[in-house]
Amino acid sequence: MRNQKVLRKGYTTGTHAVASFRSCLDVLLATNKACITKTIKIDNDDLDVTKGCEIIVSLDFSIEKFLLNPTFQKAQLFKCETNSLEIYAGIGVGVVTKKGLKIPPPYPAINPAPLNAIQDYFKIKTNKRQHLHLKCCISVVNGQEIAKQTANAKVGVLEGISILGTTGVVKPVSSSAYIDSVKTQIEFAIQNRYETIYFTLGNSAFNIACSKANKEAIIEIGNFVYDSIEVATNQNAKEVIFLCGIGKMTKVYQGFKNTHNRFGVIDFDKLQADIKRNLNYEVDIEATLTVKGISQELEKAGLVKEFYEMITLKANKQIKKWFKTSNVKAIILEEKEVLGW
């Protein structure tokens, strides 16, 4: 244990934006002059495309010098007694253009938690001021390019990243940023009344799902099977079709909550025993320790259909074991016609 690496926590884009705003407001109130503050998002051991990005907060008495997101937007307006604060999305911060997110259109893509924290600090620091009307612009350097690695455009957040955060802290290797993105996409699909949502793990699954549904209803969940199903179940999704290949589906039936290799490998002895018990056939796992190889052997024996049906049945039972009220249906890509999809 002494040699085990201590994983680093981090802070959300929302926490960094709030910290910059507080510093900026303090300077403006002390000098009565416009102010700009910058912060670099702290690195951590989470899977997060915004690590290292530069977040800029500008405060002024007018918006004339601001470089704003070119998408039409309305400012978030906060009034306190005779004072007011308008918050805009600058270059690199997205603007919401579709319904179904935590922030309605056409406002800056800044989550409620950091937005409330900014407003609370403004209220505290200006309680002895009168008729103070400030404009705030939050920007992210290279935010448009970073956003291309997210699902923002799909859910209608244009020309930049979102300023996210709930607790303010990013947990290491929880992949909280990715899971938050999945949650946002699920909520968006439900709010936009998609009766069926599709979960995909890779490009093949995604392309097949695209032939069945609008991209807004298709969510690439990476390897986060359990977490994604948990979110969909908690959000009362009416139907979720989970598409993946035979290898990943085998891991699901064996109880892997995350199908990435770092979380373990398939138990081929168990797989051999289950095939023997259910199909009355003993595969040679020593000759090929891959699910694809086993599929090829069973295809020669005329049992590949039964094999896919067995894995599908067991995967769906495992999902129900995790979440009894889940409306998720797992389907193996290669046998979608055989399984009646």
N, C-alpha and C positions, 0 to 999 in steps of 0.2 A: 504494500500500500504506500510505502514511503516514496517509491519510484513512480507512482501513478501521477500522470499529469493532472494538475488542477485546472479544470476548464473555466474559461473566463466568461463572466456575465457581461452584459452591455446595457445600453440605454436606447430607447426607441427614438425615432426621428421626432416624435412629439416632445419627449423630454428635452432633447437638444434645442428644439425650437422655443420651448418655454424658457429654458435657461438663457438663450440669446435675447429673448424679448425682455426678460427681467433686467438684464444688464443694460440693454438699450434704453429701457424706460428710465432706469435710475440716472443714466447719464443725461438724458434729455431733460428730466425734471431738475437736475442740478445745474445745467447750463442754459436751459431754454433754447437749445439748438437741435437741429435734426441730428440723428445718430444712426450709424450702421454697425452691427456686431456680427461676427462670424464664429462658427464653431465647426469642428470636424467630428463627424460621428465616430465614436470610439469603436475600435475593432473588438471582436468577441468570437467565441467558438460556436456561433449559431450560423445557419445557412441563411445569409441575408445579403441581397444585392446592394443594399444601401450602405454597407460598411465603408467607412472612409470618405463618405460624401461630405461636401461643404454646404452647410446650411447658413443662409444669410437672412437676418432680420433688419429691416429698415423702418425707422419711425420719423415721421415728418408732419408738418401742418397742412400739407396738400399732397396730391398724388402726381404732381407734374414731373417729378424726377424719377418716379418709379418705372421700372421695366416690368410690365405686367404680362402674364400669360395672355396670348392673343385671342384665346377663346372667350366668347362673351361670358361675363360673370357679374354677379352682384356681390358686394362686400358683405361680410358678416358684420352686422352693426350691433354694438353693445352700448347702452346708455346707462349712466349712473348719475343721478341728480342732474346737474347741468352739464356734466361731462359726457363725452362720447368717444368711442373707438371704432374705427372701420378697419377690417382685416381683409387684405387682398391676396390672391395667389400671384406671385411673381413668376418670372421665367424659371421653369424646372419644377414648379409645383402644379399639380393637375387641377382642372376644374370639372366638377360633376355635371354631366349632361343628360343622364338618364335617371329615372326613378328606381327605387329599390335599395339604395345605399343608406348608410346612417345619416349622411348629409344630402339634402335634396338639391336638385339643380335650380339655378345655375351658380352654385356657391363654390368657394375654394374647397379642395379635398383635404380638409383638416378635420380629424376625428373629434368627437365631442369632448373627450377627456383633455387633450392638450388645449382645445379651444376654451373650455371652462377654466383651466388653470391660468391661461392668459388673461381672461376676463376677471378672474378673482384677484389676481395681482394688480391689475389696473385699478380695480375698485379700492383695494387697500391703500395703494400708493397715492391715489388722487383724491382721497376723501376730504382733504382740506383745500382742494382747488375748486375753482369755479370756471365754467365756460371754457373748458379745455377740450378741444376737438382734434384728436390725433388720427393719423392714417398709418396703418401698419402694412408692410409688404413682406411676405415670407417667400424666399427663393431657394433653389437648390442648384448648385453648379452642375451642369451636365445632366440635369434631371430628366430631360426629354429622352436622352439615350438610355439612362438607367431604367426608365419606365418601360422600354421595349422588352426588358427581361421580366416584366410583371404582367398580370392580367388586367391592368388598368384600362387599356383601350377597349377591351372586350366588354367591360361593365360600364363604359361610358365616361371614364376619367381621362381627360385628354391633355396632351402636351406636358406631362410631368408626373412625378410620383405623388403619392399621398403622404401626408404627415400623420403617421399612425401612432397608436399607443393607447393602452388601457390602464395598466399598472405602472407603466414607465420603464419597466425593466425587461430586458430580453434574456431569457434563460438559455444557458449554453446547451447546444446540441438538442434542444427541445424542438428546434426548427420552428419556433413559434411564429416567425415572420411568414413562412410558407403556409403554415396551418391557418394563420389569420387570413391569408389571401384566399385559401380554399373556403373558409367560412364566409368571407365577403361574397364570393362567387355563388355559393349555395343560397345565401340570403337574397342575393340579387335575383337569381333564377326563380325562387319561390315568390318573391314580391312581384315579379313580372309574370306570374301565373303559368309557369311551365309545369305541366302535369307530371312530366318525366324528366329527371335529371340523369346525365350520363357521367360516370366516373371512368377515366381512362388512365393507364399507366405509361403508355408509350405512343410512338407515332402511328403504329399500325392500328391500335385501338382508337386513337383520335380520328384517324381518317375514316374508319368505318362508322364511328359515331356521327361524323359530319354528314354522312349519306342518309342518316336517320333524323337528324335534328339540327336546329339552329345552334351556332357556336356558343351563344349565350347560355345554353342549357348543358354545355359540355365542360367538364371540369377535369383538368389534368392534376391528379392528386399525388403524382410522384410515387413514392413507396409508402405513403402515409395512409394505409388502408384503414386501420382501426380508428385513427383520429378523424378521418374524413367521414366514416360511417357514423361515428359518435355525433359529429356536428349535424349531419343530415337527420339523424334520429331525433336529436334535441330540437331541431327546427321543424319537425313534423313533415318532412318531405313526403309527398304522396307516393312517389315511386322513384327508385334509383336503380338504373341498370349499370352494373359494374362489369366492365370489359377488360380482360387481360389474357395473356397466353397461359398455356398449360403449366409452365414452370412456376410462375408467380402464383397461380391459383393453387398449385400443390402446397406452396408455403402457407397460403391462407388456411387451407383445410387442416394443416398441421399446427395452426394456432399462432403463426407469426403475425404480430400486430404491425410490424414494419417489414417490408419484403426486401429491403436492402441487404446485401451480403454481410455487412458488418454486424447485423443482428442475428446471424446464424445461418446455417445451411440446412438443406432438406435432410431429414432422417430417412435414408434409403432403406434401412432395415424395416422401419415401420411401413414405408410405402410397399415394399416387397410383401410384407405380411398381409397388408390390406388387400393387395391384388390377389393373393392366394386365397384369402377368406371370401372375397366378394366375386372374383372371376374364376376361381378354381384353376389358376395358372400361376406357375412359379417363374418369375422373370430372373434373368441372370444379371444381378446388379453388379457383380464383379467385372463383367465384360463392359458395362457402360454405366458409369455413375452420373448419368444425366437423364432428366425426365424426357427429353426429346428422343434419346436413344431407346428408352423404355417404350415410348410411344411407337417407334418404328418396329420394335420387336413384336409388340402387341398387334400392330397392323398386319404383320406377316401371319400372325396367328388368327386373324379375323376378329380381334377383340378390341380394336382401338375405339370403336363407338362406345362400347360398354365401359372402357377405361375412362373416357372423357365424362360420361354420365356419372360414374362413381366419384370422380374428383369434384365435379360440379355439385353433386348432392351433398358431399361432405363439407365443401366450402360454404355452402348455404346454411348447413346445420351449424357450422362454427360461428358464422355471422349471427345467427339467431341465439347462440349460446352467449355471445358477447352482449347483444342487445335484443331482448325479446320482442320489443315493439318495432324493430327495424323493418322498413319496407324496401330493403335492398335485395336485388336479384343478381347473383353472380352468373356470368356467362363466359365460357371459354371461347376465345376468338375463332380458333381453327375449326370448331365444330358448331358454329352458330346455326347452320342450317339443320344439322342433326338434332340440335336441342330445340328446334322449333322457334327460333327468334327471327 
